């Protein structure tokens, strides 16, 4: 949902959205809230970029994930309360760290 919702909602103005989702493990419904906070400059790959800060809270009793997305809704950075931090990087950085990544990606694409 983190990668899909920013592509579906209007990112040009602050707003909050709520969605009911069924939790099969607990046999209950959760209320997911997605909030467009607004524009913010962040540093990604050692460059300042314009981003839109959004939050995604899976249920009322969980901490929201904080995301910064571009105008198209693509995730530039995501941070969660349990310490997870993801950041978009160029393909060259991934290949440098994981030399076989390009070959693996090509195989997956077949």
Secondary structure, DSSP 8 states (H G I E B T S, - for coil): -HHHHHHHS--SS-EEEEEEEEETTTTEEEEEEEEEEEEEEEEETTEEEEEEEEEEESSTTS--EEEEE-TT--EEEEE-TTS-EEE---HHHHHHHSTTHHHHHHHHT-
